[in-house]
Amino acid sequence: MSDTGSNRKIGLALQGGGAHAAFTWGVLDRLLDEVAKGELFIKAISGTGGGALNGAACAYGLHDNAGEAKRLLELLWNAVGARSSWHPFLFNSPTAELDSPRRSNVDSNLFVIGQRVLQQVSSPYLTPWLQDPIGSIMEQVIPDFGRLNEHSDGAPDLYVAATNVNRTALRIFGPGEITSKALMASTCYPTLFQAVEIDGEFYWDGGYMANPALNPLVDSVDDLLTILIDPLCVEHGPPKLPRQIVNRINEVSFGSSWVTEVRQIELINQLIRDKVIPLEATNGKTYAEKRFHVIRADDFMEEIGAASKNTPSPGFFLALRKAGWKAGNAWVQCHLAVIDVRSSFDIDTEVKNRLNGSASTIRSQQPTNGKP
């Protein structure tokens, strides 16, 4: 069991991003070192897309211990890599330095462009032989979903976001509802795979409505740590090539729900500070300010490009894991100690100003390369 003695209790919010979610693998690998030492306790996890897969592997492993969670995360990404038909020689920049993120950038790769064009004239319903492998992969990683759904004082509750196709509605699969199909629903990219049917309803990738959802965490913890995949800021813009334009549209769209939800929670914080909302309501429910923390690497993600989300390979996953571990380690060194004390994420600069609308606040935004 995980050590529940730590006062540093967090709720993890894990963003999706296809192959780029291997970055989160690296971050979690570093955070789990602190869990093993009793310096950190993960009380709840909310995930979308690849973040949901990472969250499921991590939560299931923590029913035993941090070491088992680390093992299952490695098993997950090895299993995904084993299903990949993407080969390194197809990279757009084979002459780039081996350690350069640009080596993995395939935004201008003709093979990748051709794949995307084909998706616009085809449909997963016209190619039913192309089956989504996520279900079988997750059943390999999590042999007992019943155990995953059991409440345990030593393991986090898991919440998985999906988008209801017909109703334009967010669906959160919570404790007692997590199955391989729920994870398939959260990762279902609609131009690649058929919508996932659960109880007569059809679902696509949760990122269209929540990437990731924070609301499921607020009743469990006061410190919310988000691991972001899509860059909030990019330096080399605007994008000019057609696919780069579409990719950045998707990044902005998928990130906007998270920015808005953080702002909503911060507005409640302000009402608490102004004593408009009492700390204890008449119904006996206790309110407390929420503290925000973020691990991200905007510069790195901009360098590798958005198109590489759909080009999984074992070598690419290891490079992403390395970058994630580095970003996670930087955050641990600078900010772990402020858990249960204050936010380490500047809400005014990073969120409030993004929704302010003025020229001066727009100029205040800066990218980050995993540096706190």
Stockholm file with secondary structure:
# STOCKHOLM 1.0

chainA/1-372         MSDTGSNRKIGLALQGGGAHAAFTWGVLDRLLDEVAKGELFIKAISGTGGGALNGAACAYGLHDNAGEAKRLLELLWNAVGARSSWHPFLFNSPTAELDSPRRSNVDSNLFVIGQRVLQQVSSPYLTPWLQDPIGSIMEQVIPDFGRLNEHSDGAPDLYVAATNVNRTALRIFGPGEITSKALMASTCYPTLFQAVEIDGEFYWDGGYMANPALNPLVDSVDDLLTILIDPLCVEHGPPKLPRQIVNRINEVSFGSSWVTEVRQIELINQLIRDKVIPLEATNGKTYAEKRFHVIRADDFMEEIGAASKNTPSPGFFLALRKAGWKAGNAWVQCHLAVIDVRSSFDIDTEVKNRLNGSASTIRSQQPTNGKP
#=GR chainA/1-372 SS CCCCCCSCEEEEEECCCGGGGHHHHHHHHHHHHHHHTTSCEEEEEEEETHHHHHHHHHHHHTTTCHHHHHHHHHHHHHHHHHTCCCCGGGCSCTTSCTTCGGGGCCTTCHHHHHHHHHHHHCCTTTCTTSCCCHHHHHHHHCSCHHHHTSCCTTSCEEEEEEEETTTTEEEEECTTCCCHHHHHHHTCCTTTSCCEEETTEEEEEGGGTCSSCCGGGTTTCSEEEEECCSCSCCSSCSCCSHHHHHHHHHHHHHHHHHHHHHHHHHHHHHHHHTTSSCSBCTTSCBCCCCEEEEECCHHHHHHHCSGGGGCCCHHHHHHHHHHHHHHHHHHHHHHGGGTTTCCSSCHIIIIIGGGTCCHHHHHTCCCCSSCC
#=GC SS_cons         CCCCCCSCEEEEEECCCGGGGHHHHHHHHHHHHHHHTTSCEEEEEEEETHHHHHHHHHHHHTTTCHHHHHHHHHHHHHHHHHTCCCCGGGCSCTTSCTTCGGGGCCTTCHHHHHHHHHHHHCCTTTCTTSCCCHHHHHHHHCSCHHHHTSCCTTSCEEEEEEEETTTTEEEEECTTCCCHHHHHHHTCCTTTSCCEEETTEEEEEGGGTCSSCCGGGTTTCSEEEEECCSCSCCSSCSCCSHHHHHHHHHHHHHHHHHHHHHHHHHHHHHHHHTTSSCSBCTTSCBCCCCEEEEECCHHHHHHHCSGGGGCCCHHHHHHHHHHHHHHHHHHHHHHGGGTTTCCSSCHIIIIIGGGTCCHHHHHTCCCCSSCC
//
